[in-house]
């Protein structure tokens, strides 16, 4: 499963599946990640979610309703 900023989320299962996919990728090749420790990766994910409105602004996109 790939989740992009423009994708609509229709259930709690979708982002949960995405996070599980991230975890599996980390287990396979975590040394290639910019945030290569288990402690730093969830923190970085949370920071991205918090700052996602900035992503939308930077790319000239409208933040989805409720975001």
C-alpha positions in Angstrom: 0.0 0.0 0.0 1.3 3.4 -0.9 -0.2 6.5 0.7 0.3 9.9 -0.8 -0.7 13.3 0.5 -3.4 13.6 -2.1 -5.0 10.3 -1.3 -8.3 10.2 0.6 -8.4 8.1 3.7 -11.6 6.2 4.0 -11.0 4.2 7.2 -8.6 3.9 10.1 -7.3 0.7 8.6 -5.7 2.6 5.7 -3.2 4.7 7.6 -2.6 1.8 10.0 -1.7 -0.4 7.1 0.6 2.3 5.7 2.4 2.5 9.1 2.8 -1.3 9.2 4.2 -1.1 5.6 6.7 1.5 6.8 7.7 -0.7 9.7 8.3 -3.6 7.4 10.4 -1.4 5.1 12.4 -0.2 8.2 13.0 -3.8 9.2 14.3 -4.7 5.7 16.4 -1.6 5.0 16.3 0.7 8.0 20.0 1.5 7.7 19.1 3.4 4.4 16.6 5.6 6.1 17.4 9.2 7.0 16.0 8.5 10.5 17.6 5.1 11.0 16.8 4.4 14.6 13.5 3.0 15.8 13.2 5.9 18.3 13.7 8.6 15.7 11.4 7.2 12.9 8.1 7.5 14.7 9.0 11.0 15.9 9.9 12.0 12.3 6.5 10.6 11.1 4.6 12.5 13.7 6.6 15.7 12.8 5.7 15.2 9.1 2.0 14.8 9.9 2.1 17.9 12.1 3.7 19.9 9.3 1.7 18.4 6.4 -0.2 21.7 5.9 3.1 23.2 5.0 3.6 20.5 2.3 0.3 21.5 0.8 1.2 25.2 0.8 4.6 24.5 -0.7 3.1 22.6 -3.6 0.2 25.0 -4.1 -2.4 22.5 -3.1 -5.5 23.0 -1.0 -5.5 21.3 2.4 -8.4 18.8 2.5 -11.3 19.7 4.7 -10.8 18.7 8.3 -7.0 18.9 7.9 
